[in-house]
């Protein structure tokens, strides 16, 4: 089983690197052209679509430094990634929702390393709207609860004074699969709406009160693009690529903040003390003191089994994650992610020292 998985990692990673780099990445191309005989080790991971663009960049950067090591990543959603990690199909998973204490019960010990942060955008398709849409926390929650059903509702009008809103039905679009992007959004909605907190609550997957579902971020985006009157959610990187309209969301300071790297960074910085105590602390809905913060922001984690049996795999995994949280952070802002504060980078490296091989410290 291990060898078949290794063969899969080798073949798919070479294909990914070739597609991404073409002839522009000499190290990656040279490794691929020499075939698997030139490869000394390979590891694989899966999970978050939110972090996928950044993960691809990290893989390329790591490959250039370590041309004989391959890292494969499959963006199949945080929920699927966690399931594959539990079954030991992969060496690591990426999730925008950390595992809670209850979720950690009955499974082998897992180290949860925060690697990046970013905003979840509220995307919409209203061709008649001439000004960028603004939504308060209550209006947004009521839209996703099915309590506001028309775009010309008085509550939305209050958020957008002087703006002519269309008399059209609101069509909600959400993820069909277990998704960290969903977790970030529903964590935010649970914090700002007591009604939402009771039901459906927060999680990778929830029972949506209304709406249509799409598979993955691309599925949600396609549904929003195809139908007028729709509203959904996606990562900023995807929204930028597809040139989608994104709403400004009112934060606790009363500011209607656009989704941005700076806004996610402000949300992350405002929670730094709490994160230092527990890296799983959500950064959504930051305090009013964070005036520039974009409120629907979240952290992505790489989940690593604390113990393993193959020392080479463990070393490769540690080196890759260490690259991601140090040198790899230089790629974040160009791809619309927030760079980890130095304090959190240092905490991540402490977490990596907890990795073991057959119960012994990884040296």
C-alpha positions in Angstrom: 0.0 0.0 0.0 2.8 2.4 0.9 4.6 1.7 -2.5 1.5 2.3 -4.5 0.9 5.5 -2.7 4.5 6.6 -3.4 4.1 5.8 -7.1 0.9 8.0 -7.2 2.7 10.8 -5.5 5.7 10.7 -7.9 3.6 10.6 -11.1 1.1 13.2 -10.1 3.6 15.6 -8.7 5.8 15.6 -11.8 2.6 16.3 -13.9 1.7 19.2 -11.6 5.1 20.8 -11.6 5.4 20.5 -15.4 2.0 22.1 -15.8 2.7 25.0 -13.4 6.3 25.7 -14.5 6.6 24.7 -18.1 10.2 25.4 -18.9 10.5 28.2 -16.5 11.5 26.3 -13.4 14.8 24.6 -14.2 15.1 22.7 -11.0 11.6 21.2 -11.1 11.9 20.5 -14.8 15.2 18.8 -14.5 14.0 16.5 -11.7 10.9 15.6 -13.7 12.9 14.9 -16.9 15.3 12.6 -15.1 12.4 10.4 -14.0 11.7 8.8 -10.7 15.2 7.4 -10.4 16.4 10.9 -9.6 13.9 11.3 -6.8 15.1 10.4 -3.3 11.8 10.9 -1.5 8.2 11.9 -2.0 5.4 12.9 0.3 1.7 13.7 -0.3 -1.0 15.8 1.3 -4.6 16.9 0.6 -7.3 19.1 1.8 -8.1 22.9 1.8 -9.0 24.5 -1.5 -8.5 27.8 0.3 -4.8 27.4 0.5 -4.3 25.6 -2.8 -2.8 28.5 -4.9 -0.3 29.1 -2.1 0.4 25.4 -1.6 1.3 25.1 -5.2 3.8 28.0 -4.9 5.3 26.5 -1.8 5.8 23.2 -3.6 7.6 24.9 -6.5 9.8 26.9 -4.1 10.6 23.9 -2.0 11.3 21.8 -5.2 13.8 24.4 -6.3 15.8 24.1 -3.1 15.3 20.3 -2.9 15.2 19.1 -6.5 15.2 15.4 -5.6 12.2 15.6 -3.3 8.7 15.7 -4.5 5.6 17.0 -2.6 2.2 16.4 -4.0 -1.0 18.2 -2.9 -4.6 17.5 -3.9 -7.1 20.2 -3.1 -10.2 18.1 -2.4 -11.6 20.1 0.6 -10.6 20.3 4.2 -13.0 17.5 5.3 -11.7 15.1 2.7 -8.1 16.0 3.5 -8.7 15.3 7.2 -10.3 11.9 6.4 -7.4 10.9 4.3 -4.9 11.8 7.0 -6.8 9.8 9.6 -6.6 6.8 7.2 -2.9 7.5 6.7 -3.4 7.8 2.9 -1.4 11.0 3.1 1.4 12.3 5.2 -0.3 15.6 5.9 -3.6 17.5 5.5 -4.4 21.2 5.1 -7.5 22.5 6.8 -9.0 25.9 7.4 -10.6 24.5 10.5 -8.4 23.1 13.2 -9.5 19.9 15.0 -11.2 20.5 18.3 -10.5 18.6 21.5 -13.5 16.4 20.8 -12.4 15.6 17.3 -8.9 14.7 18.5 -10.3 12.0 20.8 -9.9 8.5 19.5 -7.4 9.4 16.8 -3.6 9.3 16.8 -2.0 12.6 18.1 -1.9 15.4 15.5 0.2 18.5 15.4 -1.7 21.5 14.0 0.6 24.1 12.5 -0.9 27.4 11.4 0.7 28.3 8.0 -1.3 31.2 6.6 -4.4 33.4 6.9 -6.7 35.0 4.5 -10.2 36.5 3.8 -13.3 34.6 2.7 -15.1 36.9 0.2 -18.9 37.3 -0.2 -19.3 37.1 -3.9 -22.5 38.1 -5.8 -23.9 38.6 -9.3 -26.1 41.7 -9.5 -25.5 43.3 -12.9 -27.8 46.2 -12.2 -25.9 47.3 -9.1 -23.7 50.2 -9.9 -21.9 50.5 -6.5 -20.0 47.9 -4.6 -22.4 46.0 -2.2 -22.1 46.6 1.5 -23.5 44.3 4.1 -23.8 44.4 7.9 -23.2 41.3 9.9 -26.9 41.0 10.6 -27.9 41.4 7.0 -25.4 38.8 5.8 -26.6 36.3 8.5 -30.2 36.9 7.6 -29.5 36.4 3.9 -27.9 33.0 4.5 -30.7 32.1 7.0 -33.3 32.8 4.4 -34.8 35.7 6.4 -33.9 38.3 3.7 -35.1 37.0 0.4 -35.1 40.1 -1.9 -32.2 42.4 -2.9 -34.3 45.5 -2.3 -35.0 44.5 1.3 -35.0 47.5 3.7 -32.1 46.0 5.7 -29.8 45.9 2.6 -31.0 49.3 1.7 -29.9 50.6 5.1 -26.5 49.2 4.4 -26.3 50.9 1.0 -27.9 54.4 1.3 -28.6 56.1 -1.9 -28.0 53.0 -3.9 -30.8 51.6 -6.2 -31.2 47.9 -5.4 -33.0 45.6 -7.8 -36.3 44.1 -7.1 -35.1 40.5 -7.5 -34.9 37.3 -5.5 -31.7 36.4 -3.6 -30.3 33.0 -4.6 -27.9 31.7 -2.0 -25.1 29.4 -3.1 -22.9 27.3 -0.8 -20.4 24.5 -0.7 -21.6 20.9 -1.1 -18.5 19.3 0.3 -16.8 19.5 3.7 -14.9 22.8 3.4 -12.6 25.0 5.6 -13.9 28.0 3.6 -17.4 27.1 4.9 -16.0 26.7 8.4 -14.5 30.2 8.3 -17.8 31.7 7.1 -20.0 29.8 9.5 -17.6 30.5 12.4 -18.1 34.2 11.6 -21.9 33.9 11.3 -22.0 32.0 14.6 -20.2 34.8 16.3 -22.3 37.6 15.0 -25.8 35.9 14.9 -27.2 34.2 18.0 -29.8 32.6 15.8 -27.2 31.2 13.4 -25.1 30.0 16.4 -28.0 27.8 17.6 -28.7 26.4 14.2 -27.0 25.5 11.8 -23.8 26.6 13.7 -20.2 26.4 12.6 -18.3 23.6 10.9 -16.8 22.2 7.7 -20.3 21.1 6.7 -23.6 22.4 8.0 -27.3 22.0 7.2 -27.8 25.2 5.2 -31.3 26.7 5.8 -31.6 27.8 2.1 -29.8 27.7 -1.2 -28.1 25.6 -3.8 -24.8 23.8 -3.4 -21.7 23.6 -5.6 -18.8 21.2 -5.4 -15.7 23.0 -4.3 -14.9 26.7 -4.6 -15.0 26.4 -8.4 -18.5 24.9 -8.2 -19.8 27.8 -6.1 -18.1 30.3 -8.4 -19.6 28.8 -11.5 -23.1 28.9 -10.1 -22.7 32.5 -9.0 -21.4 33.5 -12.5 -24.1 31.7 -14.3 -27.2 33.1 -12.5 -28.1 36.7 -11.7 -29.3 37.5 -8.2 -26.9 34.9 -6.6 -24.7 35.3 -3.5 -22.0 32.9 -2.4 -18.5 32.8 -0.9 -15.0 32.0 -2.0 -11.4 32.7 -1.3 -10.0 36.1 -2.4 -7.5 34.5 -4.8 -10.3 32.8 -6.7 -12.5 35.9 -6.7 -9.6 38.0 -8.2 -8.9 35.4 -10.8 -12.6 35.3 -11.9 -13.0 39.1 -11.6 -16.0 38.6 -9.3 -17.9 41.3 -7.4 -17.2 41.1 -3.7 -19.1 42.7 -0.9 -17.7 44.9 1.9 -18.6 43.6 5.3 -19.2 45.8 8.3 -16.8 45.0 11.1 -17.2 45.6 14.9 -15.7 49.1 14.5 -18.6 50.0 12.1 -16.3 50.1 9.1 -17.4 48.4 5.8 -14.2 46.6 5.1 -13.3 45.1 1.7 -11.7 41.6 1.7 -8.0 42.2 1.4 -4.6 41.0 2.6 -4.3 44.0 4.9 -7.7 43.3 6.4 -6.9 39.7 7.1 -3.5 40.7 8.6 -5.3 43.2 10.9 -7.7 40.4 12.0 -4.7 38.1 12.6 -2.7 40.7 14.5 -5.7 41.6 16.7 -5.8 38.0 18.0 -2.1 37.5 18.4 -2.2 37.2 22.2 -5.0 34.6 22.1 -3.3 32.7 19.3 -0.1 32.5 21.4 -2.1 30.6 24.0 -3.9 28.4 21.6 -3.1 28.5 17.8 -6.6 27.2 17.1 -8.2 30.5 18.2 -10.5 31.8 15.4 -9.7 35.3 14.1 -13.1 35.9 12.6 -15.1 38.9 13.9 -12.2 40.7 15.5 -12.7 43.3 18.2 -13.7 46.9 17.5 -10.1 48.0 18.2 -9.1 46.4 14.9 -10.7 49.2 12.8 -9.1 48.0 9.5 -9.8 44.3 9.9 -11.8 42.3 7.4 -14.1 40.3 9.7 -14.5 37.0 7.7 -10.9 35.9 7.9 -9.5 32.6 9.0 -6.3 30.6 9.5 -5.2 27.6 7.5 -3.4 24.7 9.2 -1.2 21.9 8.1 -2.1 18.9 10.2 0.7 16.4 10.8 0.6 13.1 12.7 2.8 13.6 15.7 4.4 10.1 15.3 5.5 8.1 12.2 7.5 5.1 11.3 9.6 6.2 8.3 12.3 8.7 9.3 13.0 10.0 5.8 9.3 10.8 5.3 9.2 12.6 8.6 12.3 14.6 7.9 11.0 15.6 4.4 7.6 16.6 5.9 9.3 18.7 8.7 11.5 20.4 6.1 8.6 21.2 3.8 6.4 22.7 6.6 9.3 24.6 8.0 9.9 26.1 4.6 6.2 27.0 4.3 6.2 29.0 7.6 9.5 30.7 7.1 11.0 31.4 3.6 7.7 30.4 2.0 5.9 33.3 3.6 7.4 35.7 1.0 4.9 34.3 -1.5 1.8 35.0 0.6 0.8 38.6 -0.1 1.3 38.2 -3.9 -1.4 35.5 -3.8 -3.7 37.4 -1.5 -2.9 35.7 1.8 -1.7 37.2 5.0 1.9 36.7 6.1 2.3 35.0 9.5 3.6 37.4 12.2 7.2 36.5 13.4 5.9 35.4 16.8 3.6 32.8 15.1 6.4 31.6 12.8 8.5 31.0 15.9 5.6 29.1 17.6 5.2 27.0 14.5 8.9 25.9 14.6 8.4 24.9 18.3 5.4 22.8 17.2 7.5 21.0 14.6 10.0 19.9 17.3 7.2 17.7 18.7 7.4 15.4 15.7 8.7 11.9 16.5 9.7 8.7 14.7 8.6 5.5 16.4 8.1 7.4 19.6 11.6 9.0 19.5 12.3 12.7 18.8 13.0 13.5 15.2 16.5 14.9 15.0 
